[in-house]
Amino acid sequence: MPGGSAEAVRAAAGLLVLSARADGESFAASVPEPSCVGPPGRQFLFGGVALAAVVEAMERRTGQPATFAAVQFLTQVRPGDRLRFDAALAADGRTVRQCGITGWCGDTLFLQGHGACGGRDDLAAHQGAAMPAVPPPEACPERSVARLLSSNLNALLEFRLAGGEFPDRAEWEGRGGIDLLCWVRSRNGARLDRRLLAVIADCAALALAGALGRPASGSSLDNAIRFLAEPVGEWTLARMRVEGVGNGIAHVSTRLFAQSGALLAVADQSMLLRAATTG
């Protein structure tokens, strides 16, 4: 957001505003309602926003860019809750610094995670997945995700359907077995960074409907993201795939590409299946 403070940009993009404590190893934040999903009266912090906070806490703790981050969600936190993220150095290497992260709401542990920051200069490069051939964002229709995710997320992120299927009503039926491809960007014009990629990757529940052939959504049990290239631009193409569903659990993966075709990040998560609701 041109001319705005860093805190205002974070808030407008739906990210938590982290305040460092005196020891520099802990970070405090409040949960804003626009960063939450779920039905009225039962809203909770979107898992991707929590993962983005973990990425930021690691980067500020180590002073280096994140390489990967993974979290396990233990309980939900609500709008207005005060949170604390403790970032401990688990291993302090010469090129990579590894962190352990615990997230607290009062005396309740609501997430635990780990990750690494850093890297080294190396000419070797490889991209195993090519960006799918899809029209550019401006040629793709904008689609609402309120029915399957939340009107809050729909207000923070712009989604343009590049491939696959989006349900438009509760009784929708599809072919099944289809991946979802969406161009996604922040509605406030914020440029991509690792935190925003973490939020977008957690939207993979949107792929459940195309895979199952009926409206469906899920609640994340865990969340992981691995970064390959420095984010650039505003748009990312998210290719979301349901790898498998069984025993009421769905396992999904996401690849995030820059408009140039560069693979920016790969992400995966497991989620409890639940009926789609309007948030």
C-alpha positions in Angstrom: 0.0 0.0 0.0 1.9 3.1 -1.2 2.6 5.6 1.5 1.3 3.3 4.3 3.2 1.9 7.2 4.4 -1.7 7.2 1.8 -2.4 9.9 -1.0 -1.0 7.7 0.1 -3.0 4.7 0.1 -6.2 6.8 -3.3 -5.5 8.2 -4.8 -4.7 4.8 -3.4 -7.9 3.4 -4.9 -9.9 6.2 -1.6 -10.7 7.9 -1.0 -10.5 11.6 1.0 -7.5 12.9 3.8 -9.0 15.0 5.4 -6.9 17.7 8.8 -8.1 18.9 9.3 -8.5 22.7 12.3 -7.2 24.5 14.2 -10.5 24.1 13.8 -10.5 20.3 12.8 -14.2 20.5 9.1 -13.8 21.0 6.5 -11.9 19.0 3.0 -10.8 20.1 -0.1 -10.2 17.9 -3.9 -9.7 18.2 -6.2 -11.7 16.0 -8.2 -9.3 13.7 -11.6 -10.4 12.5 -10.8 -10.0 8.8 -8.1 -12.7 9.1 -10.7 -15.2 10.4 -12.9 -17.7 8.6 -16.0 -19.7 9.6 -19.6 -18.9 10.3 -20.7 -15.9 12.4 -20.2 -16.5 16.1 -17.7 -19.3 15.4 -15.0 -17.6 13.5 -11.3 -18.7 13.9 -8.0 -17.6 12.6 -7.3 -18.8 9.0 -4.4 -21.4 9.1 -2.5 -19.7 6.3 -2.4 -16.5 8.3 -0.9 -18.3 11.3 1.6 -20.0 9.0 2.6 -16.6 7.6 3.1 -15.3 11.1 5.4 -18.3 11.8 7.4 -17.5 8.6 7.8 -13.9 9.7 8.8 -14.8 13.3 11.5 -17.2 11.9 12.8 -14.6 9.5 13.0 -11.8 12.1 14.5 -14.2 14.7 17.3 -15.4 12.3 17.7 -12.3 10.0 17.5 -14.6 7.0 14.8 -15.5 4.4 12.7 -18.6 5.1 13.5 -21.9 3.3 10.6 -23.9 4.7 8.1 -23.8 7.5 5.7 -26.4 8.8 3.0 -26.1 11.5 0.6 -28.4 13.3 -2.7 -26.8 14.5 -3.7 -27.9 18.0 -6.7 -25.7 18.6 -8.5 -22.7 17.1 -8.0 -19.1 18.1 -10.7 -16.4 17.8 -11.1 -12.8 16.8 -9.6 -10.5 19.5 -7.4 -13.2 21.1 -3.9 -12.2 22.0 -1.2 -14.5 20.7 2.5 -15.0 21.3 4.9 -16.8 19.0 8.1 -18.1 20.6 11.0 -18.7 18.1 13.9 -20.7 19.4 17.0 -21.5 17.5 17.2 -25.3 17.2 20.4 -25.4 15.2 22.6 -22.4 14.2 24.5 -23.4 11.2 26.8 -21.4 9.0 24.4 -21.2 6.1 21.1 -22.4 7.5 19.5 -21.6 10.8 16.8 -23.9 12.0 13.9 -22.8 14.3 11.4 -24.3 16.6 8.1 -22.3 16.9 5.4 -22.5 19.5 2.3 -20.4 19.3 0.4 -19.5 22.5 -3.0 -18.0 23.3 -2.7 -17.1 26.9 -1.5 -20.4 28.6 -2.9 -22.5 25.7 -0.6 -23.9 23.1 -2.5 -23.5 19.8 0.3 -24.4 17.3 3.7 -25.9 17.1 6.0 -25.8 14.2 9.5 -25.7 12.8 11.4 -24.4 9.9 14.7 -23.2 8.5 16.0 -19.9 7.1 19.1 -19.1 5.0 20.8 -20.9 2.2 23.9 -20.4 0.1 25.0 -19.1 -3.3 25.0 -21.9 -5.8 24.6 -22.0 -9.6 22.7 -25.3 -9.6 19.0 -24.8 -10.3 16.2 -27.2 -11.2 12.4 -26.8 -11.5 10.7 -30.2 -11.7 7.3 -28.8 -12.6 6.5 -26.5 -15.5 3.8 -23.9 -15.0 0.6 -25.1 -16.7 -0.4 -23.4 -19.9 -3.2 -21.1 -18.8 -4.5 -17.6 -19.9 -3.1 -14.6 -18.1 -4.9 -13.2 -15.1 -6.7 -10.4 -17.0 -8.2 -13.0 -19.4 -9.6 -15.2 -16.6 -12.9 -14.7 -14.9 -12.9 -13.5 -11.3 -14.7 -15.9 -9.0 -16.1 -15.6 -5.5 -14.8 -18.1 -2.9 -17.1 -17.0 -0.1 -19.2 -20.2 -0.3 -16.2 -22.5 0.1 -13.8 -20.4 2.2 -15.0 -17.2 3.7 -16.2 -13.8 2.6 -13.3 -12.4 4.6 -10.8 -14.3 2.5 -12.7 -13.2 -0.6 -12.3 -9.6 0.5 -8.6 -10.0 1.1 -7.6 -12.0 -2.0 -8.7 -11.8 -5.6 -9.2 -15.1 -7.3 -9.3 -15.6 -11.1 -10.3 -19.0 -12.4 -7.6 -20.3 -14.8 -8.6 -24.0 -14.9 -10.8 -26.5 -13.1 -14.2 -26.0 -11.5 -15.7 -23.7 -8.9 -19.2 -24.5 -7.4 -21.6 -21.7 -7.7 -24.4 -23.1 -5.6 -24.9 -25.6 -2.7 -26.5 -28.3 -5.0 -23.7 -28.0 -7.6 -22.4 -31.3 -9.1 -19.2 -31.7 -11.1 -17.3 -34.4 -13.0 -14.8 -35.0 -10.2 -11.1 -35.8 -10.4 -10.1 -32.2 -11.5 -7.3 -30.0 -10.3 -7.9 -26.3 -9.6 -5.8 -23.5 -11.1 -6.3 -19.9 -9.9 -4.5 -16.7 -10.3 -4.4 -15.1 -6.9 -3.3 -11.7 -5.6 -3.8 -9.4 -2.7 -6.7 -7.0 -3.2 -4.7 -4.1 -1.6 -2.0 -4.3 -4.2 0.6 -5.8 -2.0 3.5 -7.5 -3.8 4.1 -11.1 -3.3 6.3 -12.2 -0.4 6.7 -15.4 1.5 4.0 -14.6 4.0 1.4 -13.9 1.3 2.4 -17.2 -0.5 1.7 -19.0 2.8 -1.8 -17.6 3.0 -2.6 -18.4 -0.6 -1.3 -21.9 -0.3 -3.7 -22.6 2.5 -6.6 -22.0 0.1 -6.1 -25.5 -1.3 -9.4 -26.6 0.2 -10.9 -24.9 -2.9 -9.8 -27.9 -4.9 -11.9 -30.3 -3.0 -15.1 -29.6 -4.9 -13.5 -30.3 -8.3 -11.9 -33.5 -7.0 -15.0 -34.9 -5.3 -17.6 -33.5 -7.8 -19.6 -31.8 -5.0 -19.2 -28.8 -2.8 -16.9 -29.5 0.1 -14.3 -27.8 2.3 -11.9 -28.7 5.2 -10.3 -27.7 8.4 -6.5 -27.8 8.3 -4.7 -30.2 10.7 -1.2 -29.1 9.5 0.4 -26.9 6.9 3.8 -26.8 5.3 5.4 -24.7 2.6 8.8 -24.8 0.9 10.2 -21.8 -0.9 12.3 -22.1 -4.1 12.6 -18.6 -5.6 12.2 -15.0 -4.5 8.6 -13.9 -4.9 8.1 -11.2 -7.6 5.1 -9.3 -8.9 1.5 -9.3 -7.7 0.0 -12.4 -9.1 0.7 -16.1 -8.4 -0.7 -19.1 -10.2 -1.8 -21.6 -7.6 -2.2 -25.2 -9.0 -4.2 -27.0 -6.2 -4.5 -30.8 -6.3 -6.2 -33.3 -4.0 -3.7 -36.1 -3.6 -6.1 -38.4 -1.8 -9.1 -38.6 0.5 -9.9 -41.3 3.0 -11.4 -41.8 6.5 -12.7 -38.2 6.4 -9.2 -36.8 5.8 -8.0 -35.0 2.6 -4.4 -34.6 1.7 -3.8 -31.7 -0.7 -0.8 -30.0 -2.4 -0.2 -26.7 -4.1 2.4 -25.4 -6.4 2.8 -21.6 -6.7 4.2 -20.0 -9.9 5.2 -16.5 -10.8 3.8 -15.0 -14.0 7.2 -15.6 -15.5 6.7 -19.4 -15.0 9.2 -19.7 -12.1 8.1 -22.1 -9.4 8.0 -20.0 -6.2 6.9 -22.5 -3.6 5.4 -26.0 -3.0 3.0 -26.6 -0.2 1.0 -29.4 1.3 -1.5 -30.0 4.1 -3.9 -32.5 5.6 -7.5 -31.5 6.5 -10.7 -32.7 8.1 -13.4 -32.8 5.5 -16.5 -30.7 6.3 -19.5 -29.4 4.5 -19.1 -26.2 2.6 -20.6 -23.1 4.4 -21.0 -19.5 3.6 -18.7 -17.3 5.7 
